[in-house]
């Protein structure tokens, strides 16, 4: 069955490759990016039945507007892949004091997903990009009241989205399915090249697992779990901070 699949951050890297893989299978893919030029290039590259939307996910206003546009133009989103992410930027502190890593990697997915839930069916899926790099979350940093170094902020933002994903699954026991995933360590993305100065591993490793998590029946009952693609299995999650992280994200979204 053809699915309608929205992928954030899909103008390059793992997001673009995942979009191309899914479109080649006949699915309707919705692309998202920050640059008009990159979006136009991605649409041509992906081919097939493609829609595209431009939005800067470091702005919650822009994120909400993105959700409104998608909802206005699409009756159903079968799969939402929250892929967009940032690691190193020249100035990580936004005008409101929040760290862009927490906003783009964690808070924007919360805002976008919550707004789109009315058009995501109970058997739909929300796939949230986590990482092997995770660290306990400083709630003050999540709230924009404590500054962190690049890796600290990135790792905590990825732990936060993993915990948020598990909490969303608990809050929505009848669906959709929420799964957090480490798609693979040091894949050959722009983020890895710029942040770590290495070429990285084959991006197809990450694209393949995102496609499987999105579509394979084997993951239809995996809501709330965390897939570690380095290990090729579900990983353990310490959920002790899950409710607090969810509470802070909900407060920040208002």
C-alpha positions, 0 to 999 in steps of 0.5 A: 500500500502506498504511504504518505511520508513526511521527512524533515531535513530531507534536502541532503544526507540521510533524509534525502537518501531515505526520501529517494529510497521511499519514492523509488518504492512508489510512496508519496514523499513530502520533503522539508528543508530550510533553503528554497534552492536545496528543496528545488534540487531535492524535488528533482533528485527524488522524482516521483510524487513529491511535495515540499515545504520550506521552514526553519525549525529553529523557530517554533513559529515557523514549525507551527506554520509548517504543520498548518501548511501540511495539514491544509494540503494533506488529509493523512500522514502515514509516517512522520520521520523527524530527521532534521538535526544540528550539531555545530553552528557558529552561534548556538544560542537563539535570541530567546536564549535557547540552544538551537540543538535542543530546539531543532533536535527535540522541541521542534519535533514535539511541536510538529508532531503534536500539531500533525497528530490529528492527520496521523492514523492510529496505525501510522508511525512517528520515527524520531532520530536519536543517536549513539551519543546520548547523555542525561538531560539538564532540564535547565539547559533544555529550558535555555537557562544553562549553556552547554558545549557542542557535544553536551548539547547534542547528546542531551538533545538526543537523549531528550528526543528518545525519552520524549518518544517513549513518553509519547508512546505511553500517552498514546497507547492506541497509536500511532507508533513512536520509535526512536532510532540511532540510524548508525554512528558517524554516517557520511552526512554533512553534520558528521563531516563538518562536526567530526572531520571524517568522511563517515560510513555509508549513508544507505545504512541509515536510510535502510533502517529508516525505511524499515522502521517506517514500513515493516510489519516487524516494527508495528508493535514497537512503540516506545522503543529505541532501535540501536542500529549499531547493535542491530537491536532494541536498546535499553532506555532509562526512562527516569527523566521521561516525564520531566523532559516531556513536561518541559517540552510541553511548557516551552511549546506554549 
